[in-house]
């Protein structure tokens, strides 16, 4: 139920500029703050493995936020 407890990673789903985006983070509280300041809404913590599997067909390339 809480992948961050096992892996140290969390994924956040959000709405940013009208589109759904996903963020992978090792600090969900900090990420929520930064994303909210950038205008993100509807922040929801979800299982990172589900994001990679469902949204990226089991492989994703990471990029730096900001």
N, CA, C and O atoms as CSV, one atom per row, in Angstrom:
chain,resi,resn,atom,element,x,y,z
A,1,UNK,N,N,0.811,-1.196,0.000
A,1,UNK,CA,C,0.000,0.000,0.000
A,1,UNK,C,C,0.860,1.268,0.000
A,1,UNK,O,O,0.440,2.293,-0.537
A,2,UNK,N,N,2.051,1.212,0.591
A,2,UNK,CA,C,2.930,2.386,0.662
A,2,UNK,C,C,4.311,2.023,0.137
A,2,UNK,O,O,5.215,1.739,0.924
A,3,UNK,N,N,4.490,2.028,-1.206
A,3,UNK,CA,C,5.779,1.639,-1.783
A,3,UNK,C,C,6.962,2.439,-1.251
A,3,UNK,O,O,8.078,1.923,-1.192
A,4,UNK,N,N,6.734,3.687,-0.865
A,4,UNK,CA,C,7.829,4.516,-0.378
A,4,UNK,C,C,8.475,3.912,0.869
A,4,UNK,O,O,9.659,4.139,1.120
A,5,UNK,N,N,7.716,3.151,1.650
A,5,UNK,CA,C,8.280,2.523,2.836
A,5,UNK,C,C,9.308,1.469,2.464
A,5,UNK,O,O,10.254,1.242,3.218
A,6,UNK,N,N,9.144,0.824,1.324
A,6,UNK,CA,C,10.072,-0.222,0.889
A,6,UNK,C,C,11.179,0.309,-0.006
A,6,UNK,O,O,12.327,-0.122,0.105
A,7,UNK,N,N,10.849,1.229,-0.880
A,7,UNK,CA,C,11.803,1.681,-1.892
A,7,UNK,C,C,12.396,3.047,-1.618
A,7,UNK,O,O,13.457,3.379,-2.146
A,8,UNK,N,N,11.725,3.846,-0.798
A,8,UNK,CA,C,12.147,5.222,-0.588
A,8,UNK,C,C,11.672,6.142,-1.692
A,8,UNK,O,O,12.028,7.320,-1.709
A,9,UNK,N,N,10.866,5.621,-2.625
A,9,UNK,CA,C,10.366,6.422,-3.745
A,9,UNK,C,C,8.851,6.513,-3.733
A,9,UNK,O,O,8.159,5.570,-3.349
A,10,UNK,N,N,8.351,7.657,-4.158
A,10,UNK,CA,C,6.921,7.880,-4.333
A,10,UNK,C,C,6.697,8.460,-5.715
A,10,UNK,O,O,7.575,9.108,-6.285
A,11,UNK,N,N,5.520,8.219,-6.239
A,11,UNK,CA,C,5.115,8.861,-7.489
A,11,UNK,C,C,3.916,9.748,-7.175
A,11,UNK,O,O,3.033,9.372,-6.404
A,12,UNK,N,N,3.899,10.909,-7.775
A,12,UNK,CA,C,2.773,11.822,-7.624
A,12,UNK,C,C,2.150,12.052,-8.987
A,12,UNK,O,O,2.846,12.340,-9.961
A,13,UNK,N,N,0.841,11.924,-9.047
A,13,UNK,CA,C,0.094,12.312,-10.241
A,13,UNK,C,C,-0.414,13.715,-9.981
A,13,UNK,O,O,-0.775,14.046,-8.852
A,14,UNK,N,N,-0.447,14.542,-11.015
A,14,UNK,CA,C,-0.888,15.930,-10.841
A,14,UNK,C,C,-1.434,16.457,-12.150
A,14,UNK,O,O,-1.232,15.875,-13.216
A,15,UNK,N,N,-2.127,17.566,-12.042
A,15,UNK,CA,C,-2.550,18.311,-13.216
A,15,UNK,C,C,-1.689,19.557,-13.288
A,15,UNK,O,O,-1.626,20.334,-12.335
A,16,UNK,N,N,-1.030,19.745,-14.414
A,16,UNK,CA,C,-0.164,20.906,-14.622
A,16,UNK,C,C,-0.410,21.430,-16.024
A,16,UNK,O,O,-0.232,20.712,-17.008
A,17,UNK,N,N,-0.818,22.682,-16.106
A,17,UNK,CA,C,-1.132,23.320,-17.382
A,17,UNK,C,C,-2.156,22.514,-18.174
A,17,UNK,O,O,-2.056,22.392,-19.395
A,18,UNK,N,N,-3.152,21.959,-17.456
A,18,UNK,CA,C,-4.248,21.255,-18.102
A,18,UNK,C,C,-3.972,19.816,-18.485
A,18,UNK,O,O,-4.847,19.153,-19.041
A,19,UNK,N,N,-2.781,19.317,-18.205
A,19,UNK,CA,C,-2.435,17.939,-18.573
A,19,UNK,C,C,-2.030,17.155,-17.327
A,19,UNK,O,O,-1.478,17.714,-16.379
A,20,UNK,N,N,-2.311,15.866,-17.342
A,20,UNK,CA,C,-1.873,14.999,-16.247
A,20,UNK,C,C,-0.401,14.677,-16.436
A,20,UNK,O,O,0.030,14.297,-17.524
A,21,UNK,N,N,0.361,14.833,-15.365
A,21,UNK,CA,C,1.792,14.550,-15.365
A,21,UNK,C,C,2.107,13.676,-14.160
A,21,UNK,O,O,1.326,13.627,-13.209
A,22,UNK,N,N,3.234,12.991,-14.190
A,22,UNK,CA,C,3.664,12.137,-13.094
A,22,UNK,C,C,5.076,12.526,-12.707
A,22,UNK,O,O,5.909,12.842,-13.556
A,23,UNK,N,N,5.330,12.496,-11.397
A,23,UNK,CA,C,6.639,12.849,-10.855
A,23,UNK,C,C,7.095,11.723,-9.936
A,23,UNK,O,O,6.314,11.203,-9.139
A,24,UNK,N,N,8.345,11.357,-10.053
A,24,UNK,CA,C,8.954,10.376,-9.157
A,24,UNK,C,C,9.810,11.149,-8.163
A,24,UNK,O,O,10.580,12.021,-8.564
A,25,UNK,N,N,9.690,10.843,-6.868
A,25,UNK,CA,C,10.403,11.607,-5.859
A,25,UNK,C,C,10.841,10.731,-4.693
A,25,UNK,O,O,10.229,9.700,-4.413
A,26,UNK,N,N,11.891,11.143,-4.028
A,26,UNK,CA,C,12.323,10.485,-2.798
A,26,UNK,C,C,11.865,11.271,-1.577
A,26,UNK,O,O,12.128,10.867,-0.444
A,27,UNK,N,N,11.179,12.397,-1.800
A,27,UNK,CA,C,10.666,13.235,-0.710
A,27,UNK,C,C,9.309,13.802,-1.136
A,27,UNK,O,O,9.238,14.881,-1.724
A,28,UNK,N,N,8.243,13.073,-0.838
A,28,UNK,CA,C,6.903,13.451,-1.306
A,28,UNK,C,C,6.459,14.806,-0.767
A,28,UNK,O,O,5.836,15.579,-1.495
A,29,UNK,N,N,6.762,15.109,0.481
A,29,UNK,CA,C,6.343,16.389,1.062
A,29,UNK,C,C,7.012,17.561,0.339
A,29,UNK,O,O,6.359,18.548,0.001
A,30,UNK,N,N,8.304,17.441,0.112
A,30,UNK,CA,C,9.034,18.485,-0.605
A,30,UNK,C,C,8.513,18.621,-2.036
A,30,UNK,O,O,8.320,19.733,-2.528
A,31,UNK,N,N,8.288,17.494,-2.695
A,31,UNK,CA,C,7.783,17.517,-4.072
A,31,UNK,C,C,6.415,18.180,-4.137
A,31,UNK,O,O,6.159,18.988,-5.029
A,32,UNK,N,N,5.533,17.845,-3.198
A,32,UNK,CA,C,4.199,18.466,-3.172
A,32,UNK,C,C,4.312,19.988,-3.078
A,32,UNK,O,O,3.616,20.717,-3.785
A,33,UNK,N,N,5.193,20.454,-2.198
A,33,UNK,CA,C,5.383,21.893,-2.014
A,33,UNK,C,C,5.887,22.549,-3.303
A,33,UNK,O,O,5.339,23.557,-3.748
A,34,UNK,N,N,6.923,21.977,-3.890
A,34,UNK,CA,C,7.505,22.537,-5.108
A,34,UNK,C,C,6.505,22.523,-6.262
A,34,UNK,O,O,6.399,23.497,-7.008
A,35,UNK,N,N,5.784,21.431,-6.406
A,35,UNK,CA,C,4.815,21.312,-7.495
A,35,UNK,C,C,3.645,22.268,-7.311
A,35,UNK,O,O,3.174,22.868,-8.277
A,36,UNK,N,N,3.177,22.411,-6.086
A,36,UNK,CA,C,2.086,23.353,-5.820
A,36,UNK,C,C,2.528,24.777,-6.150
A,36,UNK,O,O,1.757,25.548,-6.722
A,37,UNK,N,N,3.757,25.128,-5.795
A,37,UNK,CA,C,4.289,26.458,-6.110
A,37,UNK,C,C,4.408,26.665,-7.619
A,37,UNK,O,O,4.339,27.796,-8.100
A,38,UNK,N,N,4.585,25.573,-8.367
A,38,UNK,CA,C,4.691,25.659,-9.825
A,38,UNK,C,C,3.320,25.642,-10.501
A,38,UNK,O,O,3.225,25.717,-11.726
A,39,UNK,N,N,2.255,25.541,-9.691
A,39,UNK,CA,C,0.911,25.595,-10.251
A,39,UNK,C,C,0.223,24.259,-10.428
A,39,UNK,O,O,-0.846,24.191,-11.034
A,40,UNK,N,N,0.818,23.190,-9.909
A,40,UNK,CA,C,0.205,21.872,-10.028
A,40,UNK,C,C,-1.012,21.765,-9.120
A,40,UNK,O,O,-1.057,22.366,-8.047
A,41,UNK,N,N,-1.992,20.995,-9.562
A,41,UNK,CA,C,-3.204,20.760,-8.777
A,41,UNK,C,C,-3.493,19.266,-8.766
A,41,UNK,O,O,-2.880,18.496,-9.505
A,42,UNK,N,N,-4.430,18.871,-7.923
A,42,UNK,CA,C,-4.888,17.478,-7.859
A,42,UNK,C,C,-3.736,16.511,-7.595
A,42,UNK,O,O,-3.680,15.442,-8.204
A,43,UNK,N,N,-2.826,16.865,-6.705
A,43,UNK,CA,C,-1.684,16.003,-6.389
A,43,UNK,C,C,-2.155,14.751,-5.659
A,43,UNK,O,O,-2.857,14.834,-4.651
A,44,UNK,N,N,-1.762,13.594,-6.177
A,44,UNK,CA,C,-2.156,12.321,-5.593
A,44,UNK,C,C,-0.954,11.383,-5.591
A,44,UNK,O,O,-0.317,11.186,-6.625
A,45,UNK,N,N,-0.644,10.805,-4.433
A,45,UNK,CA,C,0.465,9.873,-4.340
A,45,UNK,C,C,0.014,8.494,-4.817
A,45,UNK,O,O,-1.024,7.988,-4.389
A,46,UNK,N,N,0.802,7.893,-5.707
A,46,UNK,CA,C,0.454,6.584,-6.260
A,46,UNK,C,C,1.705,5.708,-6.329
A,46,UNK,O,O,2.825,6.197,-6.182
A,47,UNK,N,N,1.503,4.432,-6.549
A,47,UNK,CA,C,2.589,3.459,-6.622
A,47,UNK,C,C,3.442,3.721,-7.866
A,47,UNK,O,O,2.921,3.698,-8.981
A,48,UNK,N,N,4.747,3.971,-7.694
A,48,UNK,CA,C,5.618,4.238,-8.851
A,48,UNK,C,C,5.595,3.125,-9.892
A,48,UNK,O,O,5.639,3.402,-11.091
A,49,UNK,N,N,5.526,1.869,-9.452
A,49,UNK,CA,C,5.511,0.756,-10.406
A,49,UNK,C,C,4.275,0.809,-11.303
A,49,UNK,O,O,4.350,0.497,-12.491
A,50,UNK,N,N,3.142,1.205,-10.731
A,50,UNK,CA,C,1.922,1.316,-11.545
A,50,UNK,C,C,2.051,2.413,-12.597
A,50,UNK,O,O,1.595,2.250,-13.729
A,51,UNK,N,N,2.668,3.525,-12.224
A,51,UNK,CA,C,2.863,4.620,-13.180
A,51,UNK,C,C,3.724,4.151,-14.344
A,51,UNK,O,O,3.375,4.358,-15.506
A,52,UNK,N,N,4.847,3.520,-14.027
A,52,UNK,CA,C,5.759,3.057,-15.080
A,52,UNK,C,C,5.060,2.033,-15.971
A,52,UNK,O,O,5.180,2.084,-17.195
A,53,UNK,N,N,4.344,1.122,-15.363
A,53,UNK,CA,C,3.674,0.061,-16.121
A,53,UNK,C,C,2.557,0.624,-17.005
A,53,UNK,O,O,2.503,0.336,-18.201
A,54,UNK,N,N,1.683,1.411,-16.424
A,54,UNK,CA,C,0.477,1.852,-17.139
A,54,UNK,C,C,0.684,3.047,-18.056
A,54,UNK,O,O,0.117,3.099,-19.148
A,55,UNK,N,N,1.481,3.994,-17.625
A,55,UNK,CA,C,1.612,5.228,-18.397
A,55,UNK,C,C,2.778,5.210,-19.377
A,55,UNK,O,O,2.769,5.933,-20.374
A,56,UNK,N,N,3.780,4.383,-19.093
A,56,UNK,CA,C,4.997,4.401,-19.904
A,56,UNK,C,C,5.340,3.040,-20.490
A,56,UNK,O,O,6.461,2.837,-20.958
A,57,UNK,N,N,4.404,2.112,-20.473
A,57,UNK,CA,C,4.628,0.786,-21.045
A,57,UNK,C,C,5.891,0.123,-20.507
A,57,UNK,O,O,6.667,-0.454,-21.269
A,58,UNK,N,N,6.092,0.204,-19.214
A,58,UNK,CA,C,7.165,-0.473,-18.465
A,58,UNK,C,C,8.552,0.136,-18.579
A,58,UNK,O,O,9.509,-0.439,-18.061
A,59,UNK,N,N,8.694,1.278,-19.238
A,59,UNK,CA,C,10.002,1.937,-19.284
A,59,UNK,C,C,9.804,3.445,-19.421
A,59,UNK,O,O,8.993,3.901,-20.227
A,60,UNK,N,N,10.547,4.207,-18.632
A,60,UNK,CA,C,10.420,5.662,-18.665
A,60,UNK,C,C,11.805,6.296,-18.549
A,60,UNK,O,O,12.700,5.746,-17.908
A,61,UNK,N,N,11.963,7.443,-19.170
A,61,UNK,CA,C,13.197,8.206,-19.049
A,61,UNK,C,C,12.927,9.369,-18.106
A,61,UNK,O,O,11.927,10.073,-18.247
A,62,UNK,N,N,13.812,9.566,-17.156
A,62,UNK,CA,C,13.634,10.636,-16.172
A,62,UNK,C,C,14.264,11.930,-16.665
A,62,UNK,O,O,15.229,11.929,-17.430
A,63,UNK,N,N,13.689,13.033,-16.202
A,63,UNK,CA,C,14.200,14.360,-16.508
A,63,UNK,C,C,14.122,15.179,-15.214
A,63,UNK,O,O,13.317,14.868,-14.336
A,64,UNK,N,N,14.935,16.200,-15.093
A,64,UNK,CA,C,14.936,17.048,-13.901
A,64,UNK,C,C,13.784,18.035,-13.966
A,64,UNK,O,O,13.518,18.619,-15.016
A,65,UNK,N,N,13.096,18.222,-12.839
A,65,UNK,CA,C,12.001,19.187,-12.743
A,65,UNK,C,C,12.585,20.557,-12.451
A,65,UNK,O,O,13.447,20.712,-11.587
A,66,UNK,N,N,12.101,21.546,-13.187
A,66,UNK,CA,C,12.482,22.921,-12.896
A,66,UNK,C,C,13.650,23.418,-13.565
A,66,UNK,O,O,14.031,24.572,-13.367
